[in-house]
Amino acid sequence: MHSYSVILDARRGYARLGRCLAGLARDFDQTPARHEIWLLLDKPRSRVERLADTHGARLLLLPDLPRGQRLNIAANRSQADVLLFLDPATDPPPGWLVLVDQALGASQWDVVALVSDGWRAMHWLSRLPGGGRIRLLAMRHSWFERVGGFDPEREGTAERDLLARLRACHASVLQRRADDGQPAAG
């Protein structure tokens, strides 16, 4: 099993962060995977600090930086084989870690993405490849480095941009829709 660095930007999905961390703890408790969890904050928040203590997460205080730059800073501190960027508003389903590990362990997949259309289902952007909100983006650290990480100037589209660049560099992407569970290889 790979080692994992889970990176959550706590500025997004703040209200559901506790449920997300509980889901991570559940799966990491059931697997032998070595892991670390990074919580990115723009300002100190006692609730997030308590959640970090409870779940053994590391805090990174990164005020006034674009999302892409914040995520790069956390990823560059990681020593794990796999970087896993998770939307804190996501409740990881039981067994998701084993599925990600199996997909990345197979030689045919370099990246695993879980995408949700949500309110954009009717919007024309959701019909484009990579459209929708990326709930989970997992990749080998080597692929992250190969494409140069996130665009440090991006805010809301940082994950979508990185996924597009990974595809452009011929990374094998296993993409699933969070809404229907149907896989889409890319």
Rosetta blueprint (number, residue, H / E / L):
1 M L
2 H L
3 S L
4 Y E
5 S E
6 V E
7 I E
8 L E
9 D E
10 A L
11 R L
12 R L
13 G L
14 Y H
15 A H
16 R H
17 L H
18 G H
19 R H
20 C H
21 L H
22 A H
23 G H
24 L H
25 A H
26 R H
27 D H
28 F H
29 D H
30 Q L
31 T L
32 P L
33 A L
34 R L
35 H E
36 E E
37 I E
38 W E
39 L E
40 L E
41 L E
42 D L
43 K L
44 P L
45 R L
46 S H
47 R H
48 V H
49 E H
50 R H
51 L H
52 A H
53 D H
54 T H
55 H H
56 G L
57 A L
58 R E
59 L E
60 L E
61 L E
62 L L
63 P L
64 D L
65 L L
66 P L
67 R H
68 G H
69 Q H
70 R H
71 L H
72 N H
73 I H
74 A H
75 A H
76 N H
77 R H
78 S L
79 Q L
80 A L
81 D L
82 V E
83 L E
84 L E
85 F E
86 L E
87 D L
88 P L
89 A L
90 T L
91 D L
92 P L
93 P L
94 P L
95 G L
96 W H
97 L H
98 V H
99 L H
100 V H
101 D H
102 Q H
103 A H
104 L H
105 G H
106 A L
107 S L
108 Q L
109 W L
110 D L
111 V E
112 V E
113 A E
114 L E
115 V E
116 S E
117 D L
118 G H
119 W H
120 R H
121 A H
122 M H
123 H L
124 W H
125 L H
126 S H
127 R H
128 L L
129 P L
130 G L
131 G L
132 G L
133 R E
134 I E
135 R E
136 L E
137 L E
138 A E
139 M E
140 R E
141 H H
142 S H
143 W H
144 F H
145 E H
146 R H
147 V L
148 G L
149 G L
150 F L
151 D L
152 P L
153 E L
154 R L
155 E L
156 G L
157 T L
158 A H
159 E H
160 R H
161 D H
162 L H
163 L H
164 A H
165 R H
166 L H
167 R H
168 A H
169 C L
170 H L
171 A L
172 S L
173 V E
174 L E
175 Q E
176 R E
177 R E
178 A L
179 D L
180 D L
181 G L
182 Q L
183 P E
184 A E
185 A E
186 G L
